[in-house]
């Protein structure tokens, strides 16, 4: 079946540090891949997405590249800020009637 | 503003007392779903609906009911809540694999 595995948290970084959150997936067919972010006290919101191999999604300084050969979609940011503190979810979708599959989430804390 | 709303945002109740969490979206999306979020378990889908009067079970449907009488509304019903349903609940609507989430309902069942 379809599944998403992302690195366990929590991750604690100093401001301006480089961030990587690993995400790998297992899927039949050609899924779309997503990163969602959940700020404290809020629902999830879409951060970025990629719909085919080698696509790069980007938003708010975050990037992730859809790597079919390694079945990965790692999230990166060159210089994190305190305001990036949140829980990040990797997800995949195969379309049709199949719901999105989410990873378990990675909590990021950025300290000044 | 395009949004998904849920009510109530917080609820403390007792075992066995029926409750309903409402969900409404103003984006005319056909697909809606309910999730629960628990520490260490991430998001798990409870029920989903592909359109009016079409609902189906997700991964953890036991103890829950839903209805979809109108496209915009998708209430979650707990007929007889139990303490293991204490959780954070999210409603979402979807178009083209992009999900739009409500702000969440934190439910505590004593």
Interface residues (C-beta under 8 A of the other chain):
Chain A: X32 X34 X36 X41 X42 X43 X44 X45 X46 X49 X89 X93 X95 X97 X99 X100 X102 X103 X104 X105
Chain B: X4 X33 X40 X41 X42 X43 X45 X48 X50 X58 X90 X92 X94 X97 X98 X99 X100 X101 X102 X103 X104
